[in-house]
Amino acid sequence: MAWFICVVILLLCSKSEQCTTGNASKLIEHTADHFFEKMQSGKTSFIYFGNQVNPTICLFIEQLEKSADALEDYGISVAMVNCTDEHIAKYCTGEKLMKKVYLFRGGNVLKSFDTDTVFDVNAIVSHVLFTVLFDEVRYIHTIAELQSVERAAKGKADIVLGHVQVLGLPEHRALMETAFVYGAKYQFVLTTGGPVLTNMGVEDPSSLTAGLWFLHCKGVSQSQHSDPCPHTALRRALTTLHIYTFLQLMEAPLVSEASVEPSEVKVVHSHLQVPLLFLFSQPHTVALDRATAQTLAWTLRGQVGLVLIHRESPDVKTPLEYNAAYKLPGEGSEVKYLILNNLEEVIDLFRDESTPEEEEEAAEEEDDENWATLDVLDDEVAESVYRDRGQSLDMDAVTELTADTFHSAVAESDHTVVLFYVKWDAVSMAFMQSYIEVSESLEDADVSNVELAVLDCGEWTDVCGAQQISSFPTVRLYRRQEPSQPYRGMLGTESLNRFIMLSRLVSPVLLSSPDEVTSFLEGDLYQQHAAIAPVTVLGLFSSISDAGVSVFKEAAKALWGETMVGLFADRRAERWAVEHSVTLPAILVSRGPTGQTEAHSLHLTMPDQLVTHIQRALLDTFPELTVENLPLYLELKKPLLLLFVGEEDEERGRKGNKGVLEDMRSLLNTGWLKSYLPCWIHLGRTPAGKAVLEAYLGSLPLLPALVLSQLAAGGEVFHYPAGRPLMVQPILQWLQRVEDGEEPPAGKIVDEKWAPPMPFYDFLSVMDQEVPGYASQRSAKTKTSQSERAEGEKEKKRGSSSSGGERQAQAHNFQGSPTTKPPQTPHQHSEL
């Protein structure tokens, strides 16, 4: 039946190119007028802008419909805009397949999501609520961040700490839905693993897929700043119902007291389907009995409700021989009486007792743990590929090459892009989807002289060996009568598309007149490529016969696909040299008609040196950091003078982003920032910047925020005081105080080692368990020859006149152990 429904959906999508919604769905379809009215309302809405559809988009729209019902409970409307009929600038981009969904609050975009991220109703609800609750739910990674939250909460509020391995799963949704309801009562904290779990007592963090802890901070005094808050763990699956029950139990009295028979006791634990433990108290031991009950209650908190029964009441008829009783949840359950000799017996009793529902949950959790142990791979990319292994890729958009077709394919097309991959490599398979999307986008843009192909090096090892492919995935661009060119950019759709489009141009572009030079520098000559290459490089030489021209051409070929490079070799080039106060030969770096043009004289004779020089010149002096360009600027190894700005600054009546950025740029003209890298991050365009800022300072300050990060020198972070104006002189004075050691650091970035989430699977030990000693590592035995012994005796005699310390040093550094072999060169491994 399921396959029949899928076929029907595919037929509907292919015939009408629209996915119809159900009659009862609360998914709204906006017109342009309705959309702009919604933007003026100030309400929160989650909107998908779509054009044409494929089966994947159809499935996404089905999940979007389901999420509309769920998000309505939280006052969030879900809608879609058909860009085929309605055009809304900025959001209806004209792409054939649009894969962006936007979360709005009024007219402001809180965050945009790829449809691959919000892939089902659980992912949609969890990500939307997580964004809406960004200020209420703290996202932490380190123990120091957790301790900071605890210090702030002590004496004020309790903390609910949740852990999920991956965002967007049902456990993440359950936690966010609970945070939406109880966010005003508790401080919610979210982590995705790491040392925080170890701090909470988890012995093997990699085996825990999801967990929840209640930190009892409200009853802890602020004076106990160094003591951690006591915590209670949720020992059931992370569902909304279980979290609600758990929080109710945390609010319930630790110990209840009664003067009736256990069967007559009515407490909140009975309604929450929790076992009840009854301890009987004598009048002369009531203080000791209360202390015992308190100890047991803390140990079993969240699992068992504890009631202290006072025997002096005439309503208590239990025989004196029994000192305890318990009752399991459920109607008709009877009270069972016991004689217990110590606390361990009580704890073991409830750790062993379980209801059928709890046994079923335990079996499911055991399956999850087995899945985590056996199937979670060494990194997140491998794990995501493994989880999606059932989804087939649409390979029709690319040409699959073999040993027979490879050479003819690269010879027939003007530009052939080849992805060399292996199916067992996770990064290769993760990148394959982006590669296919690039091929589809080029086809939609009617780019006819570029062919995208793939070659499986696991099948055609001879081809990959001849092409000297040593790592996967590898992308190369082949042109007729030209050497192949490797792609060194990020493994993403946008970066690869930019490389291909720029590679179709000649490099360098030979310019023949001053008018062409001006047009090239201002972006008019190749206006269609100005968006993907806003920065251009122009080489200026006095003559085409200049010795440096050939070096420049070689460097331009090496930069093919990275930027647009022009060449003007003419005596009239002296005009630009005089204008920019440089001597020929020189290069001009133009940042478009609205940006500045920088000039650099050339004194390099090697192409690779010139390439490095040009790449450094392409870097902005005051860049906006993004995920893509961050590695380029970190290679400079300078302290980051980092300004964080956001879209909400102007709404608060403060100086707008434009004014603050202009003030920061004026700092560059002082000449005092040569040892720093001034840069900025827009938290609206780069949401990852929020996590960076919070990692720096432990919390999110008011924006704009200026931070000095010395990652290469101890990891200290300094925060410019929020009350001071962001002006040239105050900032320079603050930097001077930092250099003089008069400014205390606001935080420190700990250099934590990244380790695989799962322990290494020791196959040799498993073999040894089957056949003891079979796979144990053995070192080769060597005998000391007579000549070696004689040489050793000579060394001892020569060292007898030295001091004791010198003899030890000589023995350690030169003599060595007579049975130790010299180190062997490790075997060189090749994937092919």
Secondary structure, DSSP 8 states (H G I E B T S, - for coil): -HHHHHHHHHHHHHHHSS----TT---EEE-HHHHHHHHHH--EEEEEEE-S--HHHHHHHHHHHHHHHHHHTTT-EEEEEETTT---TTT----SS--EEEEEETTEEEEEEETTTS-SHHHHHHHHHHHHTTTTEEEE-SHHHHHHHHHHHTTT--EEEEEESSTTSHHHHHHHHHHHHHTTTSEEEEE-STHHHHHTT-S-GGG-SEEEEEE--TTS-TT-TTS---EEE--S---HHHHHHHHHHHHS-SEEEESS-GGG---HHHHTT--EEEEEE-GGGHHHHHHHHHHHHHHTTTT-EEEEEETTSTT----TT--EEEE-SSTT---EEE---SHHHHHHHHHH---HHHHHHHHHHHHHHHHHHHH--SSHHHHHHHHTTTS---GGGSEE--TTTHHHHHHHSSEEEEEEE-TT-HHHHHHHHHHHHHHHHHHHTT--SEEEEEEETTT-HHHHHHTT--SSSEEEEEETTS--EE--S-SSHHHHHHHHHHHTS-SSEE--SHHHHHHHHTT-TTGGGTTT---EEEEEES-TT-HHHHHHHHHHHHTTTTSEEEEEESGGGHHHHHHTT--SSEEEEE--TTS-EEEEE----SHHHHHHHHHHHHS-SS-B--TTTHHHHHTT---EEEEEE-TTTGGGTS--HHHHHHHHHHHHTTT--TTSEEEEEETTT-THHHHHHHHHHSS--SSSEEEEEETTTTTEEEE--TTS---HHHHHHHHHHHHTT-S--SEE--------SS----HHHHHHHHSTTSS----------HHHHHHHHHHHHHGGGS-HHHHHHHIIIII--TT-------------
